[in-house]
């Protein structure tokens, strides 16, 4: 992201950066009031910036922003790059790739063509899967399928990921990460345009906690290094809780949508109140309800350090009893 | 209101670290989306710290949450 933004600044000049959700997940969840709030904020910021042209790389963002910002010119990053040409440092893999159109680009012929034109300009050899372009198939994330029905999401994801023998190349980060999660090698076009690793296709999907931390670090890094503003993240008290996780715990947390920060909040309660349960076999168990979900964490403790063995959650609220 | 008994809540060997008491089964109130249930669950007899086992949270409790959300 940082490299893509640096490239746009270097070749276009005055380019600002908005780090904000476009609202697609709220739209898919049917949260109309949330969309209204987001659209209001976006409109206000866009007007304050002098109503500039907006460049977005994610096809869902392009589609959402076109609906929310009436009168704004929303252009795909791939359209801009097609005009500018690939940046210095872009790489061309030797192997043939398979192109994946994200669902949000299904009705956007222009972005589909711009993406392929970029690959051709870079000399990338590619094939089309059976379902492509206007008939492209879901990666398992669209419409929040993976969140609303994880089992079905996983099946859809595996079906699409396994539809080709070649490594995928796509222009949606969720498609890329869901393919990677199902064990399929996959690249985002940014991996070729702004390479950071020779083995980008096998990079594991980051998972919920790391994705969130990456967003915080991106903002902090840009504020500090680019804009020389004090963007230093002030650590929340729970972030100071030292914690490691067993593989079983990490898998359970990812499947159950439990963040590292949720676990740290439970363990901070343990540290502050000394309230937890202990089993004859040595296991320890604590719970905490920071907002509307109660989280349970099974852990071992070595001095100040916690090792988490398992975690689960429920939304039903226990009356009385515990925090 | 009658007390709901759940086999998943039959856990032994747990004790409250703060009070040093063995957990015992007792009626506990659970609330979700304006519905209130009284369920027999293991809890500390001194401070009433309740244990919701993994099987219960991810099984029957999750099913009830979904039913209430879909109502």
Interface residues (C-beta under 8 A of the other chain):
Chain A: X256 X273 X274 X275 X276 X277 X278 X279 X280 X281 X284 X285 X287 X294 X296 X310 X312 X313 X314 X315 X316 X317 X318 X319 X320 X321 X322
Chain B: X13 X14 X15 X16 X17 X18 X23 X28 X29 X30 X31 X32 X36 X37 X43 X44 X47 X48 X49 X50 X51 X52 X54 X57 X58 X61 X62 X64 X65
